[in-house]
Amino acid sequence: MVEQQKKTRKHASHHKRVVLRHHHHKPFRKRHVGLVVSSLVGLVVLLVLLVAYRDTLLSGLAGSRNFIADIISTNQDFKATISSTNGFSVTFNTDVLYANAVDGKSGKIYQKGELLKPRAYSKVQFTPLSQQNVADQSAITINYHTEIDGLLGTEGLKELALKSIGLDNSKVQFVMTEKAKIGDEPFEKFVWKAEKSAGVLKNLQTSYSAYAGNIEGHPFIIIVNEGFVDLPGTHKQYEDLIKSISFHPQTAEINKDRVVAKSFSDSVIDTIFMARTASAQSAQQSASISERIAALYSPAVVRVYNVYCTNIEFDDEALLRDSCSSSSGSGFFVSQDGHIATNGHVVSVDAQDIAIYNAFVYAVAGNSTLLNLLAKEADIKQSDIPSGATEKEFLSIVTNKLYELEPTRFQKIDTMQNLVVTLGDKKPDVDKLVSETQARIKYEAESTDIVHAEVKATDFRLIDGIDGFNASDVA
């Protein structure tokens, strides 16, 4: 009985162990195998996705790298040649200089890509694309006087050159003359210094160089407004341009009756250049960075044109009359309701900016009256200028002091600003845009793709960057 019970317990115990092995260990192994297989499949899928993502990322990076490298490539050619059918050509760097020219036959003004077509250009003017630093104010102008017949001697060329600058002998100090050669033709080089200013600004002195010669029986004058330089007669920024000038047979009939048309065009081009056109311009050709980006991402990227004319008052007294300027640049939409972001220098029309900038422009041109007036109002004293200050330090101190004047003391009067945006390929008629702005008329474009805009906000100071930037140049 006892033995039978032991056998029974032994069988029962054995039966329990069998049951445990049958119902637990085998399913446990199956679950592990399934988990391993699932993990391997998931890992393979993940690796495939990662490889695909990596390839996509590398492809995108390569495309971006190539695009950026293409844009900023140092091998990119920024050279352009302006060829006049009057018999001369000049090559310039479109990434450095801005150009305008007057057709001597029609009196029309041309700029940017329009300049690449040969025309009877009689006046071509260049300024640096960036002139926000007053120490960099300069310009070079080529004048071919086809309306004057006959060869001029040294004194005649010197008198005509000085007249082209807009000064007389009483306003300048003659520095030197020397022989020069341009395009294998003999030229005379004349150098002058403007007379010194009075008072605290007495150390500010501008200089001018002129290259004068006779080409095909007509005077050919190159004027370099050097601005504030330590050594009169130096203008490194224009040396390559001067060396590039060449002469060839005339292919245009000289128009003796062009003076009526020319007088208006010359006044317009001088007004534009002696203001801030150059500092607001983008590169000239269709290969410029902004226009290439616009070509890729249009219509999100637009072209902005700004032309204005205004009178400036200071403390309710007339300060500037018919101060006109033009600028252009790229912008892009930042909202669905039509807001566009662009550079401040493209759209800004600030009365204090205009007054201070023109004060320096006139000083560069030899007239320091306006600069002295503002310096007196800003209470600039000799003690404000450290002994031994460099020209850059001097200009920085004077400029910052002028910007401390209360902005509300400057007012715009009788202002017309034609600020237009191009939404397509159509461009505004530049001649019409300038002339109508001067006449205080709102520009009406021939295309619905050209629309008017208004400035909502800017962070910009026209004269900036001498000793560090005070604004971000955004609008």
Secondary structure, 3 states (H helix, E strand, C coil): CHHHHHHHHHHHHHHHHHHHHHHHHHHHHHHHHHHHHHHHHHHHHHHHHHHHHHHHHHHHHHHHHHHHHHHHCCCCCCEEEEEECCCEEEEEECCCEEEEEEECCCCCEEEHHHHHCCECEEEEEEEECCCCCHHHCCEEEEEECCCCCCCCCHHHHHHHHHHHHCCCHHHEEEEEEEEEEECCEEEEEEEEEECCCCHHHCCCCEEEEEEEEEECCEEEEEEEEEEECCCCCCCHHHHHHHHHCEECCCCCCCCCCCHHHHHHHHHHHHHHHCCCCHHHCCCCCCCCHHHHHHHHHCCCEEEEEEEEEEEEEECCEEEEEEEEEEEEEEEEECCCCCCEECEHHHHCCCHHHHHHHHHHHHHHCCCCHHHHHHHHHCCCCHHHCCCCCCHHHHHHHHHHHHHCCCHHHEEEEEEEEEEEEECCCCCCCHHHHHHHHHCCCCCCCCCCCEEECCCCCCECCCCCCCCCCCCCCEC
